[in-house]
């Protein structure tokens, strides 16, 4: 998925924003509902089942 964002940054995003958008990409980011659930639980103080 990172390649998609890098391609867009290079093809039109950098020019339109005047910034290097590639610097904002976190290559370690993982999109997934399980991650969201863990983060919501951590923020609310709840515990998630093991």
CHARMM internal coordinates of N, CA and C (Angstrom, degrees):
IC EDIT
DIST 1 N 1 CA 1.4396
DIST 1 CA 1 C 1.5272
ANGL 1 N 1 CA 1 C 111.29
DIST 1 C 2 N 1.3153
ANGL 1 CA 1 C 2 N 117.10
DIHE 1 N 1 CA 1 C 2 N -29.69
DIST 2 N 2 CA 1.4616
ANGL 1 C 2 N 2 CA 120.54
DIHE 1 CA 1 C 2 N 2 CA 179.85
DIST 2 CA 2 C 1.5178
ANGL 2 N 2 CA 2 C 110.57
DIHE 1 C 2 N 2 CA 2 C -60.04
DIST 2 C 3 N 1.3368
ANGL 2 CA 2 C 3 N 117.35
DIHE 2 N 2 CA 2 C 3 N -38.02
DIST 3 N 3 CA 1.4630
ANGL 2 C 3 N 3 CA 120.21
DIHE 2 CA 2 C 3 N 3 CA -178.64
DIST 3 CA 3 C 1.5183
ANGL 3 N 3 CA 3 C 111.55
DIHE 2 C 3 N 3 CA 3 C -60.95
DIST 3 C 4 N 1.3273
ANGL 3 CA 3 C 4 N 117.49
DIHE 3 N 3 CA 3 C 4 N -36.95
DIST 4 N 4 CA 1.4608
ANGL 3 C 4 N 4 CA 122.28
DIHE 3 CA 3 C 4 N 4 CA 178.13
DIST 4 CA 4 C 1.5305
ANGL 4 N 4 CA 4 C 110.25
DIHE 3 C 4 N 4 CA 4 C -59.21
DIST 4 C 5 N 1.3207
ANGL 4 CA 4 C 5 N 116.91
DIHE 4 N 4 CA 4 C 5 N -46.71
DIST 5 N 5 CA 1.4604
ANGL 4 C 5 N 5 CA 120.97
DIHE 4 CA 4 C 5 N 5 CA -177.92
DIST 5 CA 5 C 1.5264
ANGL 5 N 5 CA 5 C 111.79
DIHE 4 C 5 N 5 CA 5 C -70.54
DIST 5 C 6 N 1.3235
ANGL 5 CA 5 C 6 N 116.37
DIHE 5 N 5 CA 5 C 6 N -38.13
DIST 6 N 6 CA 1.4660
ANGL 5 C 6 N 6 CA 119.30
DIHE 5 CA 5 C 6 N 6 CA 176.96
DIST 6 CA 6 C 1.5296
ANGL 6 N 6 CA 6 C 110.95
DIHE 5 C 6 N 6 CA 6 C -63.78
DIST 6 C 7 N 1.3262
ANGL 6 CA 6 C 7 N 116.49
DIHE 6 N 6 CA 6 C 7 N -41.27
DIST 7 N 7 CA 1.4615
ANGL 6 C 7 N 7 CA 120.36
DIHE 6 CA 6 C 7 N 7 CA 179.21
DIST 7 CA 7 C 1.5263
ANGL 7 N 7 CA 7 C 110.66
DIHE 6 C 7 N 7 CA 7 C -61.34
DIST 7 C 8 N 1.3214
ANGL 7 CA 7 C 8 N 117.08
DIHE 7 N 7 CA 7 C 8 N -45.28
DIST 8 N 8 CA 1.4613
ANGL 7 C 8 N 8 CA 120.37
DIHE 7 CA 7 C 8 N 8 CA 179.15
DIST 8 CA 8 C 1.5208
ANGL 8 N 8 CA 8 C 111.89
DIHE 7 C 8 N 8 CA 8 C -65.22
DIST 8 C 9 N 1.3157
ANGL 8 CA 8 C 9 N 116.74
DIHE 8 N 8 CA 8 C 9 N -39.92
DIST 9 N 9 CA 1.4602
ANGL 8 C 9 N 9 CA 120.25
DIHE 8 CA 8 C 9 N 9 CA 178.32
DIST 9 CA 9 C 1.5189
ANGL 9 N 9 CA 9 C 110.11
DIHE 8 C 9 N 9 CA 9 C -60.29
DIST 9 C 10 N 1.3270
ANGL 9 CA 9 C 10 N 116.00
DIHE 9 N 9 CA 9 C 10 N -45.28
DIST 10 N 10 CA 1.4571
ANGL 9 C 10 N 10 CA 120.05
DIHE 9 CA 9 C 10 N 10 CA -177.40
DIST 10 CA 10 C 1.5176
ANGL 10 N 10 CA 10 C 112.57
DIHE 9 C 10 N 10 CA 10 C -73.09
DIST 10 C 11 N 1.3283
ANGL 10 CA 10 C 11 N 117.93
DIHE 10 N 10 CA 10 C 11 N -35.76
DIST 11 N 11 CA 1.4630
ANGL 10 C 11 N 11 CA 119.98
DIHE 10 CA 10 C 11 N 11 CA -174.29
DIST 11 CA 11 C 1.5205
ANGL 11 N 11 CA 11 C 113.49
DIHE 10 C 11 N 11 CA 11 C -78.80
DIST 11 C 12 N 1.3277
ANGL 11 CA 11 C 12 N 118.48
DIHE 11 N 11 CA 11 C 12 N -33.87
DIST 12 N 12 CA 1.4751
ANGL 11 C 12 N 12 CA 118.25
DIHE 11 CA 11 C 12 N 12 CA -179.00
DIST 12 CA 12 C 1.5225
ANGL 12 N 12 CA 12 C 114.33
DIHE 11 C 12 N 12 CA 12 C -150.57
DIST 12 C 13 N 1.3000
ANGL 12 CA 12 C 13 N 118.88
DIHE 12 N 12 CA 12 C 13 N -27.27
DIST 13 N 13 CA 1.4639
ANGL 12 C 13 N 13 CA 121.31
DIHE 12 CA 12 C 13 N 13 CA -173.75
DIST 13 CA 13 C 1.5200
ANGL 13 N 13 CA 13 C 114.53
DIHE 12 C 13 N 13 CA 13 C -65.06
DIST 13 C 14 N 1.3195
ANGL 13 CA 13 C 14 N 117.05
DIHE 13 N 13 CA 13 C 14 N -46.37
DIST 14 N 14 CA 1.4629
ANGL 13 C 14 N 14 CA 120.12
DIHE 13 CA 13 C 14 N 14 CA -178.27
DIST 14 CA 14 C 1.5241
ANGL 14 N 14 CA 14 C 111.05
DIHE 13 C 14 N 14 CA 14 C -60.72
DIST 14 C 15 N 1.3124
ANGL 14 CA 14 C 15 N 116.34
DIHE 14 N 14 CA 14 C 15 N -42.93
DIST 15 N 15 CA 1.4666
ANGL 14 C 15 N 15 CA 120.61
DIHE 14 CA 14 C 15 N 15 CA -178.51
DIST 15 CA 15 C 1.5243
ANGL 15 N 15 CA 15 C 111.18
DIHE 14 C 15 N 15 CA 15 C -64.51
DIST 15 C 16 N 1.3086
ANGL 15 CA 15 C 16 N 116.73
DIHE 15 N 15 CA 15 C 16 N -42.77
DIST 16 N 16 CA 1.4742
ANGL 15 C 16 N 16 CA 120.30
DIHE 15 CA 15 C 16 N 16 CA -176.97
DIST 16 CA 16 C 1.5151
ANGL 16 N 16 CA 16 C 113.39
DIHE 15 C 16 N 16 CA 16 C -72.97
DIST 16 C 17 N 1.3190
ANGL 16 CA 16 C 17 N 116.96
DIHE 16 N 16 CA 16 C 17 N -31.58
DIST 17 N 17 CA 1.4636
ANGL 16 C 17 N 17 CA 119.07
DIHE 16 CA 16 C 17 N 17 CA -177.74
DIST 17 CA 17 C 1.5231
ANGL 17 N 17 CA 17 C 112.86
DIHE 16 C 17 N 17 CA 17 C -95.56
DIST 17 C 18 N 1.3230
ANGL 17 CA 17 C 18 N 116.55
DIHE 17 N 17 CA 17 C 18 N -18.99
DIST 18 N 18 CA 1.4592
ANGL 17 C 18 N 18 CA 120.02
DIHE 17 CA 17 C 18 N 18 CA -177.09
DIST 18 CA 18 C 1.5211
ANGL 18 N 18 CA 18 C 112.66
DIHE 17 C 18 N 18 CA 18 C 74.37
DIST 18 C 19 N 1.3273
ANGL 18 CA 18 C 19 N 116.78
DIHE 18 N 18 CA 18 C 19 N 19.20
DIST 19 N 19 CA 1.4662
ANGL 18 C 19 N 19 CA 121.51
DIHE 18 CA 18 C 19 N 19 CA -179.74
DIST 19 CA 19 C 1.5225
ANGL 19 N 19 CA 19 C 109.16
DIHE 18 C 19 N 19 CA 19 C -137.27
DIST 19 C 20 N 1.3170
ANGL 19 CA 19 C 20 N 115.16
DIHE 19 N 19 CA 19 C 20 N 159.90
DIST 20 N 20 CA 1.4614
ANGL 19 C 20 N 20 CA 120.65
DIHE 19 CA 19 C 20 N 20 CA 175.93
DIST 20 CA 20 C 1.5252
ANGL 20 N 20 CA 20 C 108.23
DIHE 19 C 20 N 20 CA 20 C -85.03
DIST 20 C 21 N 1.3263
ANGL 20 CA 20 C 21 N 116.63
DIHE 20 N 20 CA 20 C 21 N 97.58
DIST 21 N 21 CA 1.4580
ANGL 20 C 21 N 21 CA 121.61
DIHE 20 CA 20 C 21 N 21 CA -176.15
DIST 21 CA 21 C 1.5243
ANGL 21 N 21 CA 21 C 112.66
DIHE 20 C 21 N 21 CA 21 C -68.95
DIST 21 C 22 N 1.3198
ANGL 21 CA 21 C 22 N 117.35
DIHE 21 N 21 CA 21 C 22 N -21.26
DIST 22 N 22 CA 1.4610
ANGL 21 C 22 N 22 CA 120.40
DIHE 21 CA 21 C 22 N 22 CA 179.43
DIST 22 CA 22 C 1.5229
ANGL 22 N 22 CA 22 C 111.17
DIHE 21 C 22 N 22 CA 22 C -61.27
DIST 22 C 23 N 1.3210
ANGL 22 CA 22 C 23 N 117.02
DIHE 22 N 22 CA 22 C 23 N -26.72
DIST 23 N 23 CA 1.4650
ANGL 22 C 23 N 23 CA 121.12
DIHE 22 CA 22 C 23 N 23 CA 179.93
DIST 23 CA 23 C 1.5276
ANGL 23 N 23 CA 23 C 111.58
DIHE 22 C 23 N 23 CA 23 C -67.94
DIST 23 C 24 N 1.3354
ANGL 23 CA 23 C 24 N 117.83
DIHE 23 N 23 CA 23 C 24 N -17.98
DIST 24 N 24 CA 1.4562
ANGL 23 C 24 N 24 CA 121.71
DIHE 23 CA 23 C 24 N 24 CA -178.76
DIST 24 CA 24 C 1.5277
ANGL 24 N 24 CA 24 C 113.32
DIHE 23 C 24 N 24 CA 24 C -89.78
DIST 24 C 25 N 1.3180
ANGL 24 CA 24 C 25 N 116.95
DIHE 24 N 24 CA 24 C 25 N -7.40
DIST 25 N 25 CA 1.4604
ANGL 24 C 25 N 25 CA 120.96
DIHE 24 CA 24 C 25 N 25 CA -176.32
DIST 25 CA 25 C 1.5209
ANGL 25 N 25 CA 25 C 110.10
DIHE 24 C 25 N 25 CA 25 C -82.10
DIST 25 C 26 N 1.3221
ANGL 25 CA 25 C 26 N 116.12
DIHE 25 N 25 CA 25 C 26 N 129.81
DIST 26 N 26 CA 1.4554
ANGL 25 C 26 N 26 CA 122.09
DIHE 25 CA 25 C 26 N 26 CA 176.65
DIST 26 CA 26 C 1.5277
ANGL 26 N 26 CA 26 C 107.84
DIHE 25 C 26 N 26 CA 26 C -100.60
DIST 26 C 27 N 1.3373
ANGL 26 CA 26 C 27 N 118.48
DIHE 26 N 26 CA 26 C 27 N 103.32
DIST 27 N 27 CA 1.4651
ANGL 26 C 27 N 27 CA 120.53
DIHE 26 CA 26 C 27 N 27 CA -176.33
DIST 27 CA 27 C 1.5283
ANGL 27 N 27 CA 27 C 113.60
DIHE 26 C 27 N 27 CA 27 C -64.58
DIST 27 C 28 N 1.3210
ANGL 27 CA 27 C 28 N 118.28
DIHE 27 N 27 CA 27 C 28 N -16.98
DIST 28 N 28 CA 1.4502
ANGL 27 C 28 N 28 CA 120.96
DIHE 27 CA 27 C 28 N 28 CA 179.35
DIST 28 CA 28 C 1.5212
ANGL 28 N 28 CA 28 C 114.02
DIHE 27 C 28 N 28 CA 28 C -90.88
DIST 28 C 29 N 1.3339
ANGL 28 CA 28 C 29 N 116.87
DIHE 28 N 28 CA 28 C 29 N -1.34
DIST 29 N 29 CA 1.4605
ANGL 28 C 29 N 29 CA 120.86
DIHE 28 CA 28 C 29 N 29 CA -178.62
DIST 29 CA 29 C 1.5260
ANGL 29 N 29 CA 29 C 110.48
DIHE 28 C 29 N 29 CA 29 C -66.11
DIST 29 C 30 N 1.3404
ANGL 29 CA 29 C 30 N 116.26
DIHE 29 N 29 CA 29 C 30 N 135.76
DIST 30 N 30 CA 1.4517
ANGL 29 C 30 N 30 CA 122.01
DIHE 29 CA 29 C 30 N 30 CA 177.61
DIST 30 CA 30 C 1.5213
ANGL 30 N 30 CA 30 C 108.05
DIHE 29 C 30 N 30 CA 30 C -125.55
DIST 30 C 31 N 1.3254
ANGL 30 CA 30 C 31 N 116.72
DIHE 30 N 30 CA 30 C 31 N 122.04
DIST 31 N 31 CA 1.4498
ANGL 30 C 31 N 31 CA 121.50
DIHE 30 CA 30 C 31 N 31 CA 178.47
DIST 31 CA 31 C 1.5111
ANGL 31 N 31 CA 31 C 108.81
DIHE 30 C 31 N 31 CA 31 C -90.58
DIST 31 C 32 N 1.3051
ANGL 31 CA 31 C 32 N 116.88
DIHE 31 N 31 CA 31 C 32 N 125.98
DIST 32 N 32 CA 1.4509
ANGL 31 C 32 N 32 CA 120.16
DIHE 31 CA 31 C 32 N 32 CA 178.50
DIST 32 CA 32 C 1.5095
ANGL 32 N 32 CA 32 C 110.70
DIHE 31 C 32 N 32 CA 32 C -176.19
DIST 32 C 33 N 1.3177
ANGL 32 CA 32 C 33 N 116.18
DIHE 32 N 32 CA 32 C 33 N 145.75
DIST 33 N 33 CA 1.4521
ANGL 32 C 33 N 33 CA 120.55
DIHE 32 CA 32 C 33 N 33 CA -179.00
DIST 33 CA 33 C 1.5174
ANGL 33 N 33 CA 33 C 111.75
DIHE 32 C 33 N 33 CA 33 C -64.26
DIST 33 C 34 N 1.3331
ANGL 33 CA 33 C 34 N 117.95
DIHE 33 N 33 CA 33 C 34 N -33.27
DIST 34 N 34 CA 1.4613
ANGL 33 C 34 N 34 CA 119.62
DIHE 33 CA 33 C 34 N 34 CA 179.22
DIST 34 CA 34 C 1.5252
ANGL 34 N 34 CA 34 C 111.06
DIHE 33 C 34 N 34 CA 34 C -62.01
DIST 34 C 35 N 1.3153
ANGL 34 CA 34 C 35 N 117.10
DIHE 34 N 34 CA 34 C 35 N -35.08
DIST 35 N 35 CA 1.4580
ANGL 34 C 35 N 35 CA 121.03
DIHE 34 CA 34 C 35 N 35 CA 177.92
DIST 35 CA 35 C 1.5205
ANGL 35 N 35 CA 35 C 109.54
DIHE 34 C 35 N 35 CA 35 C -69.24
DIST 35 C 36 N 1.3160
ANGL 35 CA 35 C 36 N 116.76
DIHE 35 N 35 CA 35 C 36 N -43.68
DIST 36 N 36 CA 1.4583
ANGL 35 C 36 N 36 CA 120.78
DIHE 35 CA 35 C 36 N 36 CA 178.38
DIST 36 CA 36 C 1.5180
ANGL 36 N 36 CA 36 C 110.48
DIHE 35 C 36 N 36 CA 36 C -59.18
DIST 36 C 37 N 1.3093
ANGL 36 CA 36 C 37 N 117.58
DIHE 36 N 36 CA 36 C 37 N -45.08
DIST 37 N 37 CA 1.4576
ANGL 36 C 37 N 37 CA 121.50
DIHE 36 CA 36 C 37 N 37 CA 179.48
DIST 37 CA 37 C 1.5110
ANGL 37 N 37 CA 37 C 112.23
DIHE 36 C 37 N 37 CA 37 C -59.72
DIST 37 C 38 N 1.3106
ANGL 37 CA 37 C 38 N 117.49
DIHE 37 N 37 CA 37 C 38 N -42.01
DIST 38 N 38 CA 1.4571
ANGL 37 C 38 N 38 CA 121.37
DIHE 37 CA 37 C 38 N 38 CA 179.12
DIST 38 CA 38 C 1.5178
ANGL 38 N 38 CA 38 C 110.65
DIHE 37 C 38 N 38 CA 38 C -65.10
DIST 38 C 39 N 1.3350
ANGL 38 CA 38 C 39 N 117.32
DIHE 38 N 38 CA 38 C 39 N -41.71
DIST 39 N 39 CA 1.4607
ANGL 38 C 39 N 39 CA 121.06
DIHE 38 CA 38 C 39 N 39 CA -178.85
DIST 39 CA 39 C 1.5210
ANGL 39 N 39 CA 39 C 111.09
DIHE 38 C 39 N 39 CA 39 C -68.21
DIST 39 C 40 N 1.3154
ANGL 39 CA 39 C 40 N 118.11
DIHE 39 N 39 CA 39 C 40 N -41.25
DIST 40 N 40 CA 1.4556
ANGL 39 C 40 N 40 CA 121.39
DIHE 39 CA 39 C 40 N 40 CA 178.32
DIST 40 CA 40 C 1.5166
ANGL 40 N 40 CA 40 C 110.18
DIHE 39 C 40 N 40 CA 40 C -63.84
DIST 40 C 41 N 1.3305
ANGL 40 CA 40 C 41 N 116.66
DIHE 40 N 40 CA 40 C 41 N -42.89
DIST 41 N 41 CA 1.4645
ANGL 40 C 41 N 41 CA 120.66
DIHE 40 CA 40 C 41 N 41 CA 178.64
DIST 41 CA 41 C 1.5225
ANGL 41 N 41 CA 41 C 110.77
DIHE 40 C 41 N 41 CA 41 C -63.10
DIST 41 C 42 N 1.3157
ANGL 41 CA 41 C 42 N 117.40
DIHE 41 N 41 CA 41 C 42 N -41.66
DIST 42 N 42 CA 1.4607
ANGL 41 C 42 N 42 CA 121.18
DIHE 41 CA 41 C 42 N 42 CA -179.61
DIST 42 CA 42 C 1.5266
ANGL 42 N 42 CA 42 C 111.06
DIHE 41 C 42 N 42 CA 42 C -65.58
DIST 42 C 43 N 1.3179
ANGL 42 CA 42 C 43 N 116.66
DIHE 42 N 42 CA 42 C 43 N -39.41
DIST 43 N 43 CA 1.4584
ANGL 42 C 43 N 43 CA 120.35
DIHE 42 CA 42 C 43 N 43 CA 179.60
DIST 43 CA 43 C 1.5270
ANGL 43 N 43 CA 43 C 112.12
DIHE 42 C 43 N 43 CA 43 C -69.34
DIST 43 C 44 N 1.3158
ANGL 43 CA 43 C 44 N 116.09
DIHE 43 N 43 CA 43 C 44 N -33.57
DIST 44 N 44 CA 1.4602
ANGL 43 C 44 N 44 CA 119.42
DIHE 43 CA 43 C 44 N 44 CA -178.33
DIST 44 CA 44 C 1.5276
ANGL 44 N 44 CA 44 C 113.00
DIHE 43 C 44 N 44 CA 44 C -86.89
DIST 44 C 45 N 1.3259
ANGL 44 CA 44 C 45 N 116.82
DIHE 44 N 44 CA 44 C 45 N -8.21
DIST 45 N 45 CA 1.4484
ANGL 44 C 45 N 45 CA 120.97
DIHE 44 CA 44 C 45 N 45 CA -179.35
DIST 45 CA 45 C 1.5124
ANGL 45 N 45 CA 45 C 113.27
DIHE 44 C 45 N 45 CA 45 C 86.41
DIST 45 C 46 N 1.3274
ANGL 45 CA 45 C 46 N 117.01
DIHE 45 N 45 CA 45 C 46 N 1.37
DIST 46 N 46 CA 1.4592
ANGL 45 C 46 N 46 CA 121.02
DIHE 45 CA 45 C 46 N 46 CA 179.45
DIST 46 CA 46 C 1.5198
ANGL 46 N 46 CA 46 C 109.53
DIHE 45 C 46 N 46 CA 46 C -78.34
DIST 46 C 47 N 1.2999
ANGL 46 CA 46 C 47 N 116.07
DIHE 46 N 46 CA 46 C 47 N 161.61
DIST 47 N 47 CA 1.4629
ANGL 46 C 47 N 47 CA 120.58
DIHE 46 CA 46 C 47 N 47 CA 175.66
DIST 47 CA 47 C 1.5258
ANGL 47 N 47 CA 47 C 108.76
DIHE 46 C 47 N 47 CA 47 C -108.25
DIST 47 C 48 N 1.3217
ANGL 47 CA 47 C 48 N 115.34
DIHE 47 N 47 CA 47 C 48 N 148.65
DIST 48 N 48 CA 1.4694
ANGL 47 C 48 N 48 CA 120.42
DIHE 47 CA 47 C 48 N 48 CA 178.38
DIST 48 CA 48 C 1.5065
ANGL 48 N 48 CA 48 C 108.92
DIHE 47 C 48 N 48 CA 48 C -99.91
DIST 48 C 49 N 1.3356
ANGL 48 CA 48 C 49 N 117.59
DIHE 48 N 48 CA 48 C 49 N 146.20
DIST 49 N 49 CA 1.4623
ANGL 48 C 49 N 49 CA 119.77
DIHE 48 CA 48 C 49 N 49 CA 178.90
DIST 49 CA 49 C 1.5135
ANGL 49 N 49 CA 49 C 111.88
DIHE 48 C 49 N 49 CA 49 C -64.64
DIST 49 C 50 N 1.3059
ANGL 49 CA 49 C 50 N 117.56
DIHE 49 N 49 CA 49 C 50 N 145.86
DIST 50 N 50 CA 1.4658
ANGL 49 C 50 N 50 CA 122.43
DIHE 49 CA 49 C 50 N 50 CA -178.21
DIST 50 CA 50 C 1.5053
ANGL 50 N 50 CA 50 C 111.01
DIHE 49 C 50 N 50 CA 50 C -77.32
END
COOR INIT
IC SEED 1 N 1 CA 1 C
IC BUILD
